[in-house]
Amino acid sequence: MVNNTMRITGFASGLDTESIVRDLMRAERTPLDKLFQKKEWLQWQRDAYRDVNLELNTFQSKVNKLRFSYNFNGYKATSSDSSAALVSSKSNAVPGSYDLTINSLAETARLKTSSAILDDSNNAVKASDKVLASGQSASFKVETSKGFADISVTDTDTYASLASKINAATNSAGESLGLRASFDEVTSSFVIATKEMGDNQSITISSSDTMNLAALISNGGTKADAAANTVASFNEQGRNAEIVFDGTTINSLTSNKATVYGIELTLLKADPAAKTTINIQSDTESIFNNIKEFVESYNSLLDSLNTMVKSPRNRDYPPLTDEQRESLSEKEAEKWDEKAKQGLLYNDQILRGTVTSLRNKMTNVVSGIPDGQLKLLSQIGISTPYMSLDGKLEINEEKLKNAIANNPDEVAALFTGTDGIATRVYDEVGESVDRLNKKAGRPQTAANIDSSSIGSNIQDVAKQMLKWEDKLQTIENRYWKQFTAMEKALSKMNEQSSYIAGMMG
């Protein structure tokens, strides 16, 4: 609301009208100040909920590591020569020592121009040079294990665009021929390779016209050399990897990655004269560390949530208004805010429910596990020995390590099953996050699109504040109007008194 009221200060009455109106408006602003403090509290509370949301998401990501059985692989693999082969063990790997000889690596089928392609002046061509002279056209066929395609070449094609056409070639069904082709400007030559490896991969290029571009792509030289070449078809074949593993020759590998005896191999270097020794041995330490990290994260989360729900609000320290904040030093305001923000989530039902549910999920029997096998965390040395710990867990490290070493599969089932500890804790945290999202919105949600319950409350309070701002402006205008009228009346009275006094000499 625009203030159009003419203001006359106390020139007749001698009153400090500005101060009087300011003091009167300070009292009138009390309802608006309370709304401001309510809005500030709601915003703090929303931010506190979102911080909990982030904390739960961080914990959930750590729980996620224990939901899958491959993280309970009780063995590790080592290679005596990591430059020849990288190794890792799967859950079904058998402990022991194995010899590996790499006779050959798997290769793609690759066709490379044997010498530089030259123009009519015997200069090496560039990628941007035209393949054909003006008015000329030609074609050739490219065939792989996935089918064939006829490549048409016009006088607008450059060596670079010809490589792109080979890349994009498809068979009669519209499926890619699976090729990678490029034209190298440094060597003025083509390199064409299959995307896959193995002796079942091949590249054949052939020409049926007099231009014989297949010969140009394969052999290089000038176009005249290609046209004079009597060979019109050129072929390259891929190759399988061949290894000797623990005395057994394996020559059917169409990739340089393979799994043998539960050992994942990544072949890097072929040397038929060299042997690489692979050792598979027990690795309980990594499993132990993963479980320990999970328990420590759980305890930290539980401690944080319990602190929040048990810290009462200090009502002697409401949020500061702008006027109150200006009257304090920066350090005093910080201390005040610290006390004012206590108890933001005191006795919150979402957090209390999360704590209770998590404690139950961690201690209840895991269903779906046969009798006689591990069904409780306490059976592997993880328990809550004292009620004073508020549900936090303690680890008997020796008992846990023994369980991992002697019953790795049962420990894995305890965490990873349909009702496993990690599975149900992960799901419970996800449900709590959803409830917090509805209550306070996701972290980083902008205020203008926040549809959470607290976000709606903040918007309602903001609307009430706008109405009060207009109302207060009206009240202030009324005060000024009254004081102005009083000053005018006093001024007129003073004029009359002066006139009468003058008449009486």
N, C-alpha and C positions, 0 to 999 in steps of 0.2 A: 504494500500500500504506500502510495506517495504522500509525503507529509506536505500539505499545502497551507497549514495553519500559520498565520503571522504571529511570531513570538515577540513579546515585549517584556524585557527583563525589568527588575525592580527599581526603575528610576524614580518612581513616585513613592513606593512603599519602603524602599531601602532594603528589601529582602533579597537574599541570594536565591533567586528563583531557580537557577540551573541546578544548584545543590538539592533544593527541596524536591524538584521533579525527579532528579536522579535517585534520591532516597525513596521517594514514593514508588518509583518504577522498580527499584530493587525488591521491594516487598511484593509488587505485582508479578514479578518474574519468577517467583518461587515455584509455581506449577510447571513453568517451562524448564526451569533448572532440574526439577525432579524427572521430567521427561528426558532431558539430555542425559542425566545420570543413568536412567533406565536403558537408554539406547547404548550408552558406552558399555554398560555391564553386559548387555546382550552381545555386543560385538566382541568383547573379551571372551565371553563364554563360547561363542561360535568359534573363535580362533583356538581356544583350548580343546574343543571337540576335534577340530581338524588336526591339531598336533597329535592327539591320541590316534586319530585315523592313520596318520603317517607312521606312527610307532607300531601300530598293528600291522600295517603293510610290510614294514621292515621285518618284523617277526615272522610274518607269513612266508616271506621269501626264504627265510632260513629253514622253516619247517618243510618247505617244498623239497629241499635236498633229501629228506628222509622218507619221502613218499614213494620212492622208486627203488626197486631191488638192486639195480646196478650200482647204487651207492653203498651197498653192503657186500660188495665183492671182497672176499677175505684174502685175496692173493694179489700180488703185484708181479709184473714182468720186467726184466732188465735185459739189455742187449750189450754184449761185449764190444760191439762196434756200432755206435749210433749213426755213423756216416753211411753204413751199409743198409741198415734196417731199423726202423722205429717199431717198438712193440708195446702192447698193453694186453692185460688179461681180462677175460670175461668171467662171469660167475661160474662157468663150467670148466675153467682151466684146471689142469691136473698138475700139482706140484712136481717139479723135477727140472732136469737140465736137458736141453735139446740143441742139436747142431743144425745150422742153416747154411746152405751154400746157394748163392744166387747165380745161376748160369746165364740168365738173360732177363732183361726187363721187358714188360709189355710195351708195345709201341703202336702208335696210330699208323694208318696208311698215309704216306706223305709223298706228294709229287712236287718236286722243286725244279724250276728251270735250270738246266745244267750250265748255261753260260748266259751272259748279258744279252738282252734283246736290243737290236740296233735299228736305227732308221736307215733310210736310203743312202745317207751320207756316212754310214758306219759309225754314227755317234750313239752313245747309250741313250735310250729313250727315258722320258720322265713320266711320272704318273698322270700328268695332265695332257700328255700327247695323245693325239687321235690314233686309234689302232688301224683304221682303214683310210684310204684316200677318199676324197669327195666323190660321191656317186657309187661307191663300192658297198657290198654287203656280203656277209658270210655267216656260217653257223657251224657248230660242233656239238657233239653229244657228251654229256657227263653222266657216268654211271657209278653207283655205289651199291652196297648190300641192301639199301633201302629203295632202290629203283633207279630210274634214269630221267634225264631232262634234256631237251634240245635248247641250246643257248643261241639266240639270234644276235648277231653283231651288226650294227649299222655304222654309217660314217660319222655319227655323232658320239659314238662310244670312245671313251678314253681308256687307258690301261687300268685306272683306278675304278671306273664304273664297270668295266668288265669283271674285275674281282668281286664287286658288289653283286653282280648278276649271278656269279657262281655261288656266292654265299646264300643268296635267296632262292636257289634252284629247288624245285619241288617235283615229286613224282606225279603220276597220273591221278593219284588220289588226293593231291594237294598237300602231301606230307613232305617235310623237309628232307633233303638228301643227307643232312647231317654233316655239312662241310664248313670248314673255316678257310677262307681264301683271302690273300692280301697281295698287293703289289709293292715290292720294296724298291724305293727310288734309289737307294745307295748302290744296290747290285743290279738294278734294272731287271728284276726277275720276279716270277710268281712263286708263291708257296701255297699249296693247297693240301689240306690235311683233313682226315675224318675226325669227328669229335670224340669218337669212341676208339678203344684199343682192341687189339687181338687179331689173330690170323683170319678171322671171319670178316675183317674190314678190308675194303679195297677201293681204289679209285681208278677208273678207266676213262680216258678222254679220247675221242676219235672224231675224225673229219671225213666228210664224203664229198666235199667240193674242192676245187683247185686251189683255194686259198690255204688249205691245210693249217688252220689255226691251232689244231692240236699239236702239230709239230713245233709251231712257234712257241707255244706255252711250255712245251716239254724241253725243247732243245735250245731255244733262244736263237741268236743270230738275226739275220734280216728276214723280211717277209718273202723275199725272193728265195732265200735258202729253204724256208718252210715249204714254199710251193713246189720246190724241186725235190723235196724229200719223198721217197717212195713209201715210207712207213706212215700209216694214217691212224694207228691206234697205240696208245701208251698206257701202261698199267703199273700200279704200285700196290703192294700188299702190306697189311699190318702184321704184327707179330705178338705171340703169346709170351707171357713171362714163364720162365722155367726155374724151378727151385728144387733142391734136395733137402727135405725136412725130416730129420730124425731117420735118415737112411732111405726114405721114400721119395722117388722122383715124381714131381707134380709139374706137368707141362701144359695144363689146360687153363691157366689163369689169363683171363682177358682184361685184367687190371693189375695195377701195382699195389693193390690192397687186397688182402685175403685173410681169412680166419681159418686157422688150422689148430686142432686140439684145444679149442677155446682160447687161442692166442691170436690177437689181431696184429697182422703184419703190414707195415708200410715199406715196400721195397724201394730203396734209393739208389743202389749202386751194384752193378753186376761184376762179379769176379769169380770165375769158376775155380780158381786156385785158392780162394780164401774161405775160411769157415768162421761163421759168427755163432757164438754160444749164447743161447737164451735161457735164462733161469726164471722159474716160477716158484715163488716162495710166499709163505704166509705174511699177510699185511693187516694185522688187527689194529695197528696204531691209527690208521686213517679213519676206520670205522669208529673207534673209540673217540677220536677228536671230533668227529661230526656229531656224535651223540652228546658229548660233553658241551659242545658249542650250543646245541639245541637246548639243553637243560639250563645253561647259564643265561641264554637269551630269554627263556621262559621265566626264570627267576627275576631277571631285570624288569621284564614287562609286568609281572605280578606285583613287584615292589612299587613300580611307578603307579599302577592303577590303584593299589591299596592306599597309597599316600594321597592320591587325589580325592578318593571317596571319603577318607577319614579326616581331611583338613576342613574345619568349619569356616564359615564366612565371618570376617571381622566387620561387623556393621558399624563400628565406630569410624571406619575409613571408607566412606562412599566415594565414587569417582569424582574427581575434581572438575568443577566447571572452568570455563576459560578465565573468568574473573578471578576465581580462587587460585588457579595455576599462576596467574600473573603476579599474585601477591607473595608467591614462594620463590625461593631460589631453585635453580635447576636440580641441585642435589636433594633439597627438601622434597621437591615434587617427585623425584625418582623413588625416594623412600616411602612416600605416601602411596604411590602407585603399587609398589611392591606389596604393601599391606592390604591395599584395596583389592588386589587380584587374588587374595587368598580365598580358598573355598569356592572357586568357580564351578567345580564339578562335585561339590560336597554331596555325599549320599546319592549320587546319580544312579538311576536304576539300570541304565544300559551298561555302565561300567561294572556295577555290582553283579548284574546278570552274567556278564562276560567272565568275571573272576570266578564265580561259582561254577559256571559251565566248564571252564578250562580245567579247574581243579578236578571235577568229576571225570572229564575226558582223560586226564592223565592217570587217574587212579583206578578207574573201573576196569573190570575184566574185559579183555578183547574177545569178541565172539568170533565163531567160525574157525577156531583153532582146535585141532584134535586134543582129546584128553591126554595128559601126560607131557604136553609140550608147554613152552613158555606162554603165559597169558596175561601176566601182570608186570609192570615196570619194577615192582619190588623184587621180583624173582631174578632180575639182572642187576640188583644193587642200587636201584633208584627209588627213593621213598621220601616221605615227610615224617621224620621221627618225632618232631615236637609241634604242638599246635601253635606255639608262639611264633613259628616261622610264617604264619599266614598262608600256608599252602605251598611255600617254596620247597624245592626238592634238594636233597643231598645225594651225592654219588659215593658209593663204596667202589672205588676205582679197581681194586683187586677183583672183586666179584664181577664187575662189568667186563673186565678184560678176559676173565675166565669164560664167561658166557659167550663172548664173541669168538674166542679161540676154539671152544668145544662145540658150540651150537650156532654157527653163523647163520644157517638157514632159518632157525627158529627166531633168532634176534631180528632178522630181516622181516619175517612174517609178523612179528609183534608190532612193527612200525608201519609196514607197507600194505597189509591186508585191507579188504573193503572196510573193515571196522578197526583198522590199525591205529595206533597212537597218533602217528603223524597225519594220517588221512583225516581222522575225525577232528584233530586240533586245527588242521588247515581249514576244514569246512566251517568249524565254529568261528574262527577268526573272520572268515569271509562273511558270515552272517552278521557278525558284530559291525564290520565295516559298512555293510549295507544299512544297518540301523542308524549308524552315525551319519551316513550320507543323507538319510531322510531327515535327521534331526538338525544337522548343521551344514549340509552341502559338502561336496568334495573339496579337497584342498585346491586352492587357486581358482575356485569358482568366482566369477565376477558378480558384484552385488546386484547388477541389473538383470541377471538371469538366475539368481539364487531363489529356488522355489522350496527350499527346506523350511521346516517349521520355525526355526529361529530367524531365518532370512525373512519370512513373512511377518514375524513380529517386529523386526527392525524396521521394515517398510511401513507398518502401521504406526509405529511410534514416530517415524519421520513425518508422516502425514499430519499427525496430531501436533507436532512441533510447528509445522508450517501454519496451521490454523491459529495456534497460540501467538506466533509472530505477528500475524495480521491483527489479532485481538489486542495485543499489547500496543501496537502502533496506534490503534483507535483510542485506547485508554490514555496514552501519552498525549495524543492530540487534544483529548478532552481536558486533561490537566492544564496544558498550555493555554487552551481557550479560556478556561476559568481564571487563570492567573492574569491573562491579558485583559480580560474584562474587569478584573479587580483593579489593575493598574490604571486602566482608562478612567474608572469611576473615581479613584483616588486623585488622579490628575485633575479631573474636572472639579472635584471638591476643593482641591488646593487652589485652583484658579478662582473659584468663587470666594474662598476665604481671603485671598489676596485682594480681590476687588472690594469686598466689604471693609477690609482693614484700611484700604486706601481712601474709601469714602468717609471713614470716620477720622481721618487725619492721623 
